[in-house]
Amino acid sequence: MDYGNVQSANRTKTLKQTLEEIQFDIQAQSAMIEQIPTLRKEIKMFEEEYKSLQAVRQQRMALLLACREQMLLDVLRGESPDRNPLQEFRLQEGASGGVLAQYLYRVELKGSYQEMIALLRRLDESPCRHNISHWILTAEDEDGDTISGSLFFRLYRESVPK
Amino acid sequence: MRQINLLPTVKGNAEKAPIHSFWKRFGILAAIVLIASVGLAWVLRIGLADLEEQIRLAEIRRKAMEPELKQFQDLANQRNALRTDLQKINEEIDKDFSLNLLADLNICPIVEQITLSIPEQVWLKSLECKVEDRQLLLEATAQSEQGMKEFVLRNLQNQYGENAVTLGSIQRGGGFPPTVQFDVTIHLRQRPSPSRCPKEKESDGNSAQPVPRCSGETGSIHSIPDVGIARIFRHGLW
């Protein structure tokens, strides 16, 4: 009988341990389940953020792609080609990689201040203003009659997925 | 010879032999042990049954939580996947569509701002804008060191902020009148991210600085008076 009691005691001990483990599991799972509303909120927030980031991405891509080579040329040339400071327009380098392929254009200008300002204004009004990466304006003479300038543009095209 | 009877003389009820007290105590103890053992066995059995019942109920409870737990795991996975997607799109925006690519620093407003800040005794030689670095480099000549300081410390620093303006090299010319050639680097403010940009116009109280806009415009060129740009040339600053 004593042997039976000892065995019962041991089994009680084991069962108590099992019960404790199950209760611990239940506590942990309850804590997780309590987080479900927080998770839902977080997911909603992330989804909204993702949506807005996608919109930003689309918007920026549209802005970057809005200026094409021909458009830039038209803006630089303006309506009166004879009174235009545009001297040179050339593709300096191109590189593909990532989502967009990138092309660096260099534009050389030389002219009177009215011509130069008219050109810069046209540029500021066009979508190509987003694509200017670097510009330099220099006085050619002390009177300020002639100004020369170099403008660098980065134009983009969507890369074709391989 | 006389015979002595050693046997009990009285026949009939013989006296019972007395039980030794040890056996009495032993009996009582054995009975107690037996009762205790049986009691303990009974208590243990009840306890075991109770525990088993508790375990059964706990298991049922745990099992009942499984669908919710699965839901939690699914939601956690969804959240983690979204977090990864967000990180990815953020990296992509920073890499391929960064604001530096869309620096949106229109040329005319910059030229206009600089020209408005140039005093009479300073001549602008060149103006360079590294749009992607948001840096404006200015090369100029002044009639005097005082004129240069006035231009840099008062006009430019007031306009762009003290920390944004760095005076570079200074060269004193030996001609007549003596001149000072100098260059200045201006760090243009970073535009706030459109994703977090409120719709209304932002301003930090420094009205002299160009107000960054969320719509992607640095400033309308129509708002620039002609006099600003024309002044450079009229005064022979170029």
Interface residues (C-beta under 8 A of the other chain):
Chain A: M1 D2 G4 N5 S8 A9 R11 T12 L15 K16 T18 L19 I22 Q23 D25 I26 Q29 S30 M32 I33 Q35 I36 L39 R40 E42 I43 F46 E47 E49 Y50 S52 L53 Q54 V56 R57 Q59 R60 M61 L63 L64 G98 V99 L100 Y113 I117 L120 R121 L123 D124 E125 R129 H130 I132 S133 H134 W135 I136 L137 T138 A139 E142 D143 G144 D145 I147 R154
Chain B: S37 V38 L40 A41 L44 R45 G47 L48 L51 E52 Q54 I55 A58 E59 R61 R62 M65 E68 L69 Q71 F72 L75 A76 Q78 R79 L82 R83 D85 L86 I89 N90 E92 I93 K95 D96 F97 L101 L102 A103 D104 L105 N106 I107 C108 P109 V111 W123 L124 K125 S126 L127 E128 C129 K130 V131 E132 S193 P194 S195 G216 I221 I229 A230 I232 F233 G236 L237 W238
